[in-house]
Amino acid sequence: MVNLILGYLGLGLMLGLSGVGSSIGTTITGNAAEGALKKNPDKSASYMILSAMPATQGLYGFVAFLMWLGKDFEADGLKLFGMGLGIGLVLLISAIRQGQVCANGIVGISQGHDVQTNTMIYAALPEFYAILALVGALMI
């Protein structure tokens, strides 16, 4: 019974933490975009592209959740809990930090600097760790 509870808790952490991280990351970028629109509304497409980037971690958490949904929680409960907590934390933190990188890029674009490509490259670095977490879930 304890393994069953741990298994479901691990699934919840995997999905929940990744969703919370994406929500926080996209609101960080959304707030920056709203401010940037007041300064330079002509660059709204660039703001939107950078604002959407932190949403991917929530998708990774959802994919990992779906992969593990049909498993035997009685046998794998503790493993699923540890994996869910680890993956969830990686996705949470990477989404928030990616949102902060993208928000800085949005501000730079609004000030007239041509930094969209560089910002996307910098934002790919925390994304890399989110992808590694998803690959880890695939390999377990």
C-alpha positions, 0 to 999 in steps of 0.5 A: 500500500505504501508503494502504491501511494509513493508511486502516485505521489511520484507521478503527481510530482512529475506532472505537477512540478513541471506544470508549476515551473512552466506556469511561473516561467511563462508568467515571468516572460509574459510580464516582461513582454507586457512591459516591452509592448509599452516601450516597443510594440513593433517587436511583439512577435519576438516577445511572443516567441521568447515568452513561449519557451518555458512552456516546454518543460510542462510538456516534458513532464506530461510526456514522462507522466504518460510514459509511466502512467500504466506501470505497476505502482506496487512494485515500482512505487519507491523508484517512481517517487524518486524519479518523479521528485527528481524530474519534477525538480529539474523541470521546475527549476529549468522552466523558471530560470529559462523564463528569467533568461527569456525575460531579459532578452525581451527587455533587451529587444524592447530597448532596440538591441538585436538579441533574439537569437542569442537569447534563444541560444542562452535559453536552450542551456536550461532546456538541455537539462530538462531534456536530459531529465526526460531522457532519464525518465525514458531510460529507467 
